[in-house]
Amino acid sequence: MEEQQHNSYNSKYLCKLLIEYRKPVFIILAIAALFAIVFSTPFFITPLYKSTAIIYPTSSNSISKVLISTTYQSEKDIMNFGEDEQTEQMLQVLNSNRVRDKVIERFDLMNHYDIKADSKYPYTKLNKLYDSRIKFRRTEYNAVKITVLDADAALAAQMANDITEIFDSTMNQMQKEVATQAFRLVEDEYNTLCAEMAQLEDSLNTLRRLGVFDYESQVEMLSQQLAIELGKGNTQGVSNIQKQLDIIAEYGGASYAINERLDNDRLQLSLVKSKYEEAKVDATEYIPHKFVVTSAFQAERKTYPVRWIIVTVTLLSTFLLLILCIVVFDRYKSFFLREATKEKASKNPDKK
């Protein structure tokens, strides 16, 4: 008896039970397979088609820094693929609400997923479906793979391809927000400097009309001429030269200061103008932020559900559950038989 209990769960015991209960086992497995086949049909489970697109980020996000700047030194080329940092940035943007909201709006996913706006927690349901059907992951080669599952094969491919464009527009929109503000600041500085220089030029023109051109050279030249006129005894010439020297004495310092300030402003304007041109390019021009390696195409076969997997898993789990039930049933049956035998023996102690 102890040997039988010890070997109750060995393979011989299980084979014996399966042979003994083979008919109900086969019947139940057939029913389970039938249910698995029926409930995996499109009537119960919506078939989904998969489309994928693979993109690489660019190595630089600023066209002005790479192409037109003379002060910014970088080894990055606008034609190079991005590395770890750019790939992480791409994934972060793809998973952002900016991209999500644009995809939802463009493809009207609320209606497409048949979610009623007046139902309970509609946006929670929408976000869960979005996360389960639209996925972004990093590949082993630092690219980003966009995977879209949808009941419409053509729409799945279109969504995957459009997401790459939405990513580009989102990146440009985010950068334009910063670049536009920066451009306005540089533009204000540039315009202020230009207006200031124009005002200084007007002041110089006024002084030139008074005869003040170059303070130092004029004083030197007039002083020499004054000595000559004095030597000649030309009173009228001395008087005229003295008047010019008086005007230069009165306005020469201002002319000198204005010229010095203009020289400084011209140098400053040269620096500001280069920043102005770079900021203008960043604020107005468009630069792609991705290389499309593989475009999505319309799938010919559904990806989900895989019916043979559903049927196999159902049969395997049903079979294991049946073994457990049969073993439990057999153990209880044996127990009750032993108890009944003991009870019968106790009632008839004289019988052998």
C-alpha positions as a printed NumPy array, in Angstrom:
array([[  0.   ,   0.   ,   0.   ],
       [  2.836,   2.393,   0.868],
       [  4.551,   1.581,  -2.427],
       [  1.337,   2.374,  -4.286],
       [  1.02 ,   5.753,  -2.505],
       [  4.66 ,   6.52 ,  -3.172],
       [  4.274,   5.906,  -6.905],
       [  0.803,   7.433,  -7.234],
       [  1.994,  10.366,  -9.308],
       [  4.574,   8.667, -11.459],
       [  4.255,   8.348, -15.216],
       [  2.797,   4.823, -15.139],
       [  0.082,   5.965, -12.811],
       [ -0.764,   8.95 , -15.026],
       [ -0.773,   6.826, -18.178],
       [ -3.094,   4.36 , -16.462],
       [ -5.47 ,   7.164, -15.503],
       [ -5.415,   8.675, -18.997],
       [ -6.153,   5.304, -20.577],
       [ -8.938,   4.714, -18.089],
       [-10.534,   8.125, -18.722],
       [ -9.516,   8.473, -22.368],
       [-13.018,   8.975, -23.708],
       [-13.982,  11.943, -21.492],
       [-10.482,  13.393, -21.981],
       [-10.797,  13.25 , -25.77 ],
       [-14.307,  14.647, -25.659],
       [-13.349,  17.566, -23.395],
       [-10.218,  18.336, -25.465],
       [-12.268,  18.295, -28.655],
       [-14.797,  20.666, -27.109],
       [-11.987,  22.954, -25.892],
       [-10.392,  22.979, -29.359],
       [-13.761,  23.774, -30.937],
       [-14.343,  26.648, -28.522],
       [-10.814,  27.971, -29.145],
       [-11.354,  27.871, -32.905],
       [-14.784,  29.505, -32.684],
       [-13.825,  32.237, -30.208],
       [-10.66 ,  33.152, -32.149],
       [-12.651,  33.975, -35.277],
       [-13.003,  37.639, -36.394],
       [-16.553,  37.61 , -35.039],
       [-15.157,  37.501, -31.473],
       [-11.583,  38.83 , -31.83 ],
       [-10.88 ,  41.7  , -34.209],
       [ -7.916,  40.77 , -36.432],
       [ -5.082,  43.302, -36.373],
       [ -2.537,  44.031, -39.101],
       [  0.972,  45.232, -38.306],
       [  3.026,  47.817, -40.148],
       [  6.463,  49.068, -39.131],
       [  8.692,  51.986, -40.069],
       [ 12.345,  52.397, -39.078],
       [ 13.933,  55.831, -38.767],
       [ 17.248,  57.273, -37.636],
       [ 17.644,  60.669, -35.938],
       [ 19.939,  63.279, -37.441],
       [ 23.158,  64.159, -35.641],
       [ 22.393,  67.896, -35.369],
       [ 19.242,  69.924, -34.745],
       [ 20.53 ,  73.377, -35.744],
       [ 21.133,  74.098, -39.396],
       [ 22.741,  77.477, -38.687],
       [ 25.339,  76.029, -36.321],
       [ 26.372,  73.37 , -38.815],
       [ 26.137,  75.236, -42.12 ],
       [ 26.597,  79.001, -41.72 ],
       [ 28.178,  79.659, -38.338],
       [ 31.85 ,  80.702, -38.404],
       [ 32.283,  80.709, -34.631],
       [ 30.709,  77.359, -33.751],
       [ 33.111,  74.472, -34.198],
       [ 31.613,  70.992, -34.305],
       [ 32.495,  67.628, -35.765],
       [ 28.811,  66.884, -36.367],
       [ 27.627,  66.732, -39.948],
       [ 24.002,  67.319, -40.828],
       [ 24.124,  64.207, -43.025],
       [ 25.343,  61.903, -40.235],
       [ 23.052,  59.566, -38.336],
       [ 22.441,  60.424, -34.704],
       [ 23.918,  58.525, -31.796],
       [ 22.635,  57.468, -28.371],
       [ 21.659,  60.943, -27.234],
       [ 19.677,  61.779, -30.365],
       [ 17.972,  58.361, -30.33 ],
       [ 16.849,  58.884, -26.726],
       [ 15.542,  62.338, -27.632],
       [ 13.623,  60.863, -30.566],
       [ 11.995,  58.223, -28.359],
       [ 11.072,  60.837, -25.769],
       [  9.386,  63.035, -28.373],
       [  7.583,  60.092, -30.007],
       [  6.144,  59.115, -26.618],
       [  5.15 ,  62.69 , -25.774],
       [  1.625,  64.062, -25.607],
       [  2.409,  66.378, -28.508],
       [  2.828,  63.472, -30.919],
       [  0.035,  61.424, -29.312],
       [ -2.494,  64.258, -29.605],
       [ -1.596,  64.937, -33.243],
       [ -1.94 ,  61.253, -34.175],
       [ -5.273,  60.985, -32.357],
       [ -6.577,  64.124, -34.046],
       [ -5.31 ,  63.301, -37.554],
       [ -6.799,  59.798, -37.633],
       [ -9.829,  60.514, -35.418],
       [ -8.887,  57.565, -33.212],
       [-11.719,  58.181, -30.769],
       [-14.238,  57.231, -33.448],
       [-11.93 ,  54.767, -35.158],
       [-11.57 ,  52.776, -31.94 ],
       [-15.343,  53.095, -31.418],
       [-15.024,  54.88 , -28.075],
       [-18.013,  57.   , -27.129],
       [-17.137,  60.452, -25.847],
       [-19.936,  60.251, -23.265],
       [-18.83 ,  56.855, -21.953],
       [-17.025,  56.363, -18.648],
       [-13.323,  57.321, -18.81 ],
       [-13.177,  57.69 , -22.621],
       [ -9.684,  59.189, -22.721],
       [ -8.294,  56.537, -20.398],
       [ -9.629,  53.855, -22.745],
       [ -8.277,  55.747, -25.744],
       [ -4.798,  56.065, -24.24 ],
       [ -4.707,  52.38 , -23.302],
       [ -5.66 ,  51.341, -26.833],
       [ -3.134,  53.792, -28.268],
       [ -0.345,  52.393, -26.055],
       [ -1.246,  48.808, -26.927],
       [ -1.422,  49.368, -30.682],
       [  1.238,  52.032, -31.33 ],
       [  4.69 ,  51.3  , -29.979],
       [  8.142,  52.828, -30.296],
       [ 11.321,  50.986, -29.438],
       [ 15.019,  51.343, -29.938],
       [ 16.71 ,  48.824, -32.198],
       [ 20.111,  47.293, -31.593],
       [ 21.608,  49.652, -34.198],
       [ 20.39 ,  52.876, -32.517],
       [ 17.465,  53.322, -34.886],
       [ 13.854,  53.711, -33.746],
       [ 11.212,  51.219, -34.835],
       [  7.611,  52.432, -35.097],
       [  5.055,  49.608, -34.905],
       [  1.352,  50.119, -35.555],
       [ -1.373,  47.493, -35.125],
       [ -4.798,  48.185, -36.573],
       [ -7.857,  46.422, -37.933],
       [ -7.368,  48.312, -41.214],
       [ -4.151,  47.179, -42.905],
       [ -3.922,  50.257, -45.137],
       [ -4.53 ,  52.602, -42.225],
       [ -1.863,  50.871, -40.131],
       [  0.735,  51.551, -42.831],
       [ -0.432,  55.133, -43.28 ],
       [ -0.28 ,  55.784, -39.534],
       [  3.26 ,  54.424, -39.236],
       [  4.458,  56.599, -42.133],
       [  2.582,  59.679, -40.953],
       [  4.014,  59.36 , -37.448],
       [  7.485,  59.896, -38.919],
       [  6.252,  63.166, -40.447],
       [  4.454,  64.14 , -37.248],
       [  7.697,  63.606, -35.347],
       [  9.486,  65.936, -37.773],
       [  6.858,  68.658, -37.488],
       [  6.764,  68.332, -33.693],
       [ 10.533,  68.688, -33.411],
       [ 10.453,  71.759, -35.646],
       [  7.549,  73.233, -33.722],
       [  9.315,  72.826, -30.367],
       [ 12.561,  74.271, -31.709],
       [ 10.79 ,  77.109, -33.506],
       [  9.2  ,  78.184, -30.218],
       [ 12.661,  78.707, -28.729],
       [ 14.345,  79.878, -31.937],
       [ 11.638,  82.469, -32.657],
       [ 11.967,  83.978, -29.199],
       [ 15.758,  84.03 , -29.531],
       [ 15.471,  85.622, -32.964],
       [ 13.236,  88.371, -31.601],
       [ 15.785,  89.219, -28.913],
       [ 18.668,  89.317, -31.401],
       [ 16.531,  91.245, -33.885],
       [ 15.694,  93.865, -31.259],
       [ 19.386,  94.236, -30.415],
       [ 20.302,  94.434, -34.106],
       [ 17.629,  97.035, -34.885],
       [ 18.546,  99.093, -31.822],
       [ 22.187,  99.105, -32.841],
       [ 21.324, 100.07 , -36.436],
       [ 19.094, 102.923, -35.211],
       [ 21.797, 104.155, -32.892],
       [ 24.384, 104.133, -35.689],
       [ 21.982, 105.975, -37.999],
       [ 21.493, 108.647, -35.338],
       [ 25.274, 108.992, -34.897],
       [ 25.698, 109.289, -38.666],
       [ 23.104, 112.067, -38.723],
       [ 25.011, 113.881, -36.007],
       [ 28.244, 113.513, -37.984],
       [ 26.562, 114.845, -41.116],
       [ 25.412, 117.886, -39.16 ],
       [ 28.972, 118.486, -37.965],
       [ 30.31 , 117.996, -41.477],
       [ 27.99 , 120.716, -42.72 ],
       [ 29.598, 122.969, -40.127],
       [ 32.981, 122.082, -41.545],
       [ 34.092, 119.541, -38.916],
       [ 35.395, 116.434, -40.673],
       [ 38.522, 115.054, -39.014],
       [ 39.447, 116.771, -35.775],
       [ 43.152, 115.961, -35.6  ],
       [ 44.068, 116.332, -39.285],
       [ 42.   , 119.517, -39.657],
       [ 43.594, 121.17 , -36.621],
       [ 47.059, 120.278, -37.884],
       [ 46.345, 121.518, -41.4  ],
       [ 44.644, 124.764, -40.274],
       [ 47.416, 125.492, -37.813],
       [ 49.988, 125.274, -40.609],
       [ 47.831, 127.443, -42.842],
       [ 47.351, 129.974, -40.031],
       [ 51.123, 130.309, -39.613],
       [ 51.492, 130.912, -43.34 ],
       [ 48.789, 133.593, -43.369],
       [ 50.308, 135.267, -40.346],
       [ 53.651, 135.319, -42.091],
       [ 52.042, 136.942, -45.109],
       [ 50.201, 139.419, -42.913],
       [ 46.88 , 138.39 , -44.461],
       [ 44.436, 139.577, -41.849],
       [ 41.363, 138.337, -43.687],
       [ 42.866, 134.889, -44.199],
       [ 43.875, 134.706, -40.546],
       [ 40.332, 135.699, -39.533],
       [ 38.761, 133.   , -41.717],
       [ 41.099, 130.31 , -40.464],
       [ 40.531, 131.387, -36.877],
       [ 36.763, 131.051, -37.341],
       [ 37.228, 127.483, -38.611],
       [ 39.496, 126.692, -35.685],
       [ 36.897, 128.091, -33.285],
       [ 34.214, 125.834, -34.804],
       [ 36.511, 122.821, -34.609],
       [ 37.381, 123.703, -31.038],
       [ 33.703, 123.83 , -30.161],
       [ 32.534, 120.693, -32.029],
       [ 35.724, 118.72 , -32.608],
       [ 35.507, 116.828, -29.337],
       [ 31.96 , 115.745, -30.104],
       [ 32.999, 114.661, -33.602],
       [ 35.894, 112.644, -32.21 ],
       [ 33.656, 110.966, -29.602],
       [ 30.999, 110.163, -32.195],
       [ 33.571, 108.608, -34.526],
       [ 34.976, 106.494, -31.699],
       [ 31.496, 105.322, -30.78 ],
       [ 30.694, 104.528, -34.396],
       [ 33.823, 102.396, -34.683],
       [ 32.786, 100.422, -31.598],
       [ 29.233, 100.079, -32.887],
       [ 30.441,  98.834, -36.274],
       [ 32.465,  96.116, -34.544],
       [ 29.5  ,  95.216, -32.337],
       [ 27.163,  95.243, -35.332],
       [ 29.385,  92.764, -37.141],
       [ 29.055,  90.313, -34.239],
       [ 25.343,  90.91 , -33.742],
       [ 24.657,  90.574, -37.463],
       [ 26.178,  87.078, -37.558],
       [ 24.004,  86.075, -34.589],
       [ 21.023,  87.719, -36.27 ],
       [ 21.516,  85.722, -39.471],
       [ 21.955,  82.446, -37.565],
       [ 18.884,  83.089, -35.395],
       [ 16.84 ,  84.004, -38.485],
       [ 17.766,  80.745, -40.199],
       [ 16.859,  78.713, -37.102],
       [ 13.549,  80.568, -36.738],
       [ 12.431,  80.443, -40.364],
       [ 14.068,  77.521, -42.131],
       [ 13.089,  73.849, -41.972],
       [ 15.487,  70.989, -41.326],
       [ 14.551,  67.267, -41.305],
       [ 15.184,  65.52 , -38.009],
       [ 15.048,  61.946, -39.266],
       [ 16.272,  59.575, -41.943],
       [ 13.627,  57.081, -43.062],
       [ 15.367,  53.729, -43.423],
       [ 12.262,  51.576, -43.913],
       [  8.842,  52.926, -44.837],
       [  5.745,  51.09 , -43.667],
       [  3.737,  49.092, -46.201],
       [  0.316,  47.47 , -46.103],
       [  0.4  ,  44.027, -44.492],
       [ -1.095,  41.14 , -46.454],
       [ -1.74 ,  38.875, -43.466],
       [ -3.071,  39.621, -40.029],
       [ -0.666,  39.574, -37.109],
       [ -3.175,  39.101, -34.296],
       [ -4.697,  36.793, -33.24 ],
       [ -2.555,  33.778, -34.15 ],
       [ -5.192,  31.047, -34.062],
       [ -2.877,  28.049, -33.843],
       [ -1.237,  29.526, -30.743],
       [ -4.63 ,  30.144, -29.151],
       [ -5.764,  26.579, -29.929],
       [ -2.459,  25.071, -28.74 ],
       [ -2.427,  27.026, -25.482],
       [ -6.082,  26.207, -24.874],
       [ -5.535,  22.474, -25.46 ],
       [ -2.392,  22.399, -23.322],
       [ -3.966,  24.256, -20.403],
       [ -7.147,  22.135, -20.658],
       [ -5.095,  18.935, -20.744],
       [ -3.094,  19.906, -17.65 ],
       [ -6.268,  20.88 , -15.816],
       [ -7.856,  17.559, -16.788],
       [ -4.867,  15.621, -15.431],
       [ -5.16 ,  17.473, -12.141],
       [ -8.905,  16.838, -11.933],
       [ -8.532,  13.146, -12.83 ],
       [ -5.791,  12.642, -10.217],
       [ -7.855,  14.381,  -7.547],
       [-10.948,  12.431,  -8.526],
       [ -9.06 ,   9.122,  -8.483],
       [ -7.508,   9.862,  -5.098],
       [-10.864,  10.702,  -3.589],
       [-12.448,   7.615,  -5.146],
       [ -9.698,   5.399,  -3.713],
       [-10.095,   7.06 ,  -0.33 ],
       [-13.844,   6.487,  -0.222],
       [-13.418,   2.856,  -1.346],
       [-10.958,   2.226,   1.496],
       [-13.274,   3.833,   3.981],
       [-16.209,   1.796,   2.734],
       [-14.136,  -1.406,   2.988],
       [-13.103,  -0.584,   6.564],
       [-16.667,   0.159,   7.525],
       [-17.901,  -3.084,   6.012],
       [-15.178,  -5.061,   7.774],
       [-16.057,  -3.474,  11.127],
       [-19.718,  -4.466,  10.735],
       [-18.848,  -8.091,   9.878],
       [-15.805,  -8.971,  12.036],
       [-16.405, -12.766,  11.812],
       [-16.261, -12.858,   8.025],
       [-12.953, -13.443,   6.436]])
